[in-house]
Amino acid sequence: MRRDNIADYRIRRWYTQEQEVLANETYQSDDGSPLRKILIAAAIRNPYAGRFSEDLSEIIEGSDKLGEEFARRILAALGGAQAESYGKACVVGSAGEYEHGNAFITARFATPIRAVLPGAKEWIPSTGKRSGPGGLIDVPLAHVGELYARAYYDTVSAYFDDAPNADEVIVVFAVATRGRIHARLGGPEVAPLAAV
């Protein structure tokens, strides 16, 4: 398999971005470990750029294979740490429709990722937009096993310096290793996640 192809997708570029947060905005740390936010993304040629199609199967059909590669890269970036929250997003180039981006990030794409993250069973928050090169997006995060755990509501911001081209979609998946530092809004508590 060529490194730039997965299923029938042409991938131009992979992105890995990471933040390590040690304290909140007022420099207050807590007794927990640092908060790591990791984002994996790919700039992929959009087979529907510049045309309308009722059927989006050219994107959807291979998205499970794309999800498997995202899962592999997420685990490598975590380096043995556990993801406690997650989110996904898409950034569609100007020759595409927002719907094309959504076709990349359906449950078919997300299921292989959820399968490698201990305790992952909840709906994955998502967002998307259209943009040109230099795209920015805020990816929403929520707990992998307890959607209403308020301490895990967060975002991770991503910047893509040279994407998306007009005929591309950036597919994004983000994870975080804990909830917000000094979260104090109550809500459901979560039990520690079991390792796989």
WONORHU-V624039 format. One record per residue. N is the residue number from 1. PSI is psi in radians with two decimals (* if undefined). D_FIRST is the distance of its C-alpha to the first C-alpha in Angstrom with 2 decimals. Layout:
{{N	PSI	D_FIRST} {N	PSI	D_FIRST}}
This chain:
{{1	2.27	0.00} {2	2.55	3.79} {3	-0.39	6.27} {4	0.08	8.40} {5	2.40	6.94} {6	2.21	7.75} {7	-2.24	9.19} {8	0.22	10.91} {9	2.49	11.75} {10	2.04	11.77} {11	2.20	12.46} {12	-0.62	14.80} {13	2.46	16.07} {14	2.59	16.30} {15	2.44	19.85} {16	2.17	21.50} {17	2.47	25.27} {18	2.50	27.84} {19	2.55	31.60} {20	1.94	34.01} {21	2.18	37.27} {22	-0.41	40.32} {23	2.84	43.17} {24	-2.99	43.94} {25	-0.35	45.27} {26	0.40	48.72} {27	0.51	47.41} {28	2.12	48.08} {29	3.08	45.81} {30	-2.99	46.07} {31	-0.09	45.77} {32	3.04	42.07} {33	2.89	39.10} {34	2.64	37.60} {35	2.03	35.61} {36	2.24	31.97} {37	2.14	30.14} {38	2.35	26.38} {39	2.29	24.33} {40	2.38	20.58} {41	2.76	19.62} {42	2.39	16.99} {43	2.03	17.99} {44	2.42	16.24} {45	2.34	17.24} {46	1.94	19.78} {47	-0.24	19.54} {48	0.14	23.27} {49	2.29	24.54} {50	0.12	27.89} {51	2.68	28.43} {52	2.45	29.77} {53	2.34	28.31} {54	-0.57	29.90} {55	2.10	26.64} {56	0.43	23.89} {57	-0.43	21.49} {58	-0.49	18.74} {59	-0.86	18.57} {60	-0.68	19.70} {61	-0.71	17.62} {62	0.12	14.28} {63	-0.39	16.19} {64	-0.66	16.16} {65	-0.68	12.40} {66	-0.76	13.22} {67	-0.64	16.19} {68	-0.71	14.41} {69	-0.67	12.63} {70	-0.76	16.10} {71	-0.77	17.75} {72	-0.79	15.89} {73	-0.63	16.82} {74	-0.82	20.31} {75	-0.72	21.04} {76	-0.75	20.09} {77	-0.61	22.34} {78	-0.52	25.08} {79	0.67	25.21} {80	-0.26	27.10} {81	2.85	29.24} {82	2.45	29.52} {83	2.19	28.92} {84	-0.28	32.20} {85	2.81	31.56} {86	2.89	28.79} {87	2.88	28.28} {88	2.85	25.86} {89	2.94	26.14} {90	2.57	24.85} {91	2.04	25.93} {92	2.32	25.77} {93	2.88	26.23} {94	-0.32	29.40} {95	0.04	28.08} {96	2.98	26.90} {97	2.64	28.85} {98	-0.61	29.15} {99	-0.56	28.25} {100	-0.73	24.73} {101	-0.75	24.23} {102	-0.56	25.79} {103	-0.52	23.43} {104	-0.49	20.50} {105	0.54	22.55} {106	3.13	24.10} {107	-0.51	24.52} {108	-0.70	21.35} {109	-0.76	19.43} {110	-0.46	22.00} {111	-0.79	22.37} {112	-0.50	19.44} {113	-0.84	20.81} {114	-0.61	24.33} {115	-0.44	23.45} {116	-0.02	22.74} {117	1.99	25.82} {118	2.33	29.07} {119	0.00	31.70} {120	2.03	29.58} {121	-0.25	31.14} {122	2.80	32.55} {123	2.51	31.69} {124	2.07	29.58} {125	2.60	31.46} {126	2.86	29.77} {127	3.05	30.66} {128	3.00	29.39} {129	3.04	30.67} {130	2.54	30.16} {131	2.98	30.21} {132	-3.02	29.44} {133	2.51	27.94} {134	0.38	29.48} {135	2.51	29.12} {136	2.52	30.76} {137	2.55	30.61} {138	2.09	32.32} {139	2.14	30.31} {140	2.57	32.72} {141	2.55	32.58} {142	2.77	34.26} {143	2.48	34.52} {144	-0.43	31.84} {145	-0.11	34.54} {146	1.59	37.69} {147	-0.58	37.34} {148	0.25	40.95} {149	1.75	40.91} {150	-0.52	42.21} {151	-0.26	41.54} {152	-0.06	37.80} {153	2.09	38.08} {154	-3.13	36.60} {155	2.78	34.25} {156	2.26	31.76} {157	2.42	31.70} {158	2.50	28.62} {159	2.33	28.62} {160	1.84	25.86} {161	-0.61	27.13} {162	0.44	25.28} {163	2.77	24.00} {164	2.50	24.00} {165	2.91	24.19} {166	-0.59	26.04} {167	0.50	22.96} {168	2.83	21.08} {169	2.34	21.36} {170	2.14	21.18} {171	2.31	20.34} {172	2.40	22.23} {173	2.34	22.88} {174	2.57	25.67} {175	2.76	27.32} {176	2.64	30.59} {177	-0.04	32.06} {178	3.13	35.57} {179	-3.12	37.97} {180	2.55	39.87} {181	2.26	42.10} {182	0.62	45.66} {183	2.37	44.86} {184	0.76	48.26} {185	0.18	48.30} {186	-2.69	48.54} {187	3.13	46.69} {188	2.41	45.01} {189	2.71	44.29} {190	2.45	41.04} {191	2.66	40.82} {192	2.49	38.52} {193	2.44	35.05} {194	2.50	34.34} {195	2.72	31.45} {196	*	28.78}}
